[in-house]
Amino acid sequence: MKNKNRVFIATSLDGYIADKNGGIDWLDSIPEINQIDTGYNKFMSEVDALVMGRSTFETVCGFDIDWPYQKPVFVMSRSMTEIPEKFKDKAQLVKGTLAEILEQIHKKGYHRLYIDGGNVIQSFLKEDLIDDMIITVIPILLGNGIPLFADLPKPLNFECKKSIVFLDKIVQNHFIRRKT
Amino acid sequence: MKNKNRVFIATSLDGYIADKNGGIDWLDSIPEINQIDTGYNKFMSEVDALVMGRSTFETVCGFDIDWPYQKPVFVMSRSMTEIPEKFKDKAQLVKGTLAEILEQIHKKGYHRLYIDGGNVIQSFLKEDLIDDMIITVIPILLGNGIPLFADLPKPLNFECKKSIVFLDKIVQNHFIRRKT
């Protein structure tokens, strides 16, 4: 099966995934978004596993909800030595370079990966390892915060294949990496 | 007539309007864009005048083409003392606070304004003076550059009313300021 690394994420209109304190309350600036289908379930059905960093993992662990993923979760972290007991059946730690980590995950039979969290997405982009990105823009200008994108060793071309406006407010753009 | 301040601009996928050296060569990463109608003429027909900063004005003056605007151009600049002789029938200098500048322009009968250039757009956003923004996203990640958006004293809510994909590559999103 072809390996694919995919992103599905929400940003503010000015490209932030969290405010400067890491908060995501602004995602609720349009509360109706929780009542509509923005394609998350379809996207999830198209991936085999998730790859995230420590910070995203710990955020998810801290949510006061049941574990939200039905697919295996791989946590990339240099600093973490093991997954907390409570989550050992939910997630596994992976270490090494991105190439090594991907090799480990592919060997286990997971090829279509949901790459999540700002730092991890940025690391993948730095090595040109992202194939497509579905970015939902919550139309608020925050003014500052934690950006989705960061420095790159070289520019990367994408193509926008699809765009959907939800609720006359939110726009979701689907970008595919163009390799020429 | 109702006063309106509007933006029509292209950014990279990571939100830059120019690369770190001020260059805009990357706008040509999809050269076919010059052969299609992205709504610029329609937008221009809906504004009465342009407002830009010194840097955008000097960039336009430097283009090796005929003067591109059929509408009056107001150049906001603290440092400029007069418009160069060659462009005196094309543009006029305006000074003062944004409120003062807008009052001057409105008094001359221009109410629907095309606000152009990163610094000027940022100044207008800081005072919550932008009514709508048509942003064309050229799907390239530059990694760094001159951003369209900057710090704000408070978050600003918009609504995306329309989105168009051009050439299966470029997406143009139309955001309207939501005041509640």
Interface residues (C-beta under 8 A of the other chain):
Chain A: L13 D14 G15 W26 S29 L125 V137 P139 I140 L141 L142 G143 N144 L148 F149 A150 D151 L152 P153 K154 P155 L156 N157 F158 E159 C160 K161 K162 S163 I164 V165 D168 K169 I170 V171 N173 F175 R178
Chain B: L13 D14 G15 W26 S29 L125 V137 P139 I140 L141 L142 G143 N144 L148 F149 A150 D151 L152 P153 K154 P155 L156 N157 F158 E159 C160 K161 K162 S163 I164 V165 D168 K169 I170 V171 N173 F175 R178
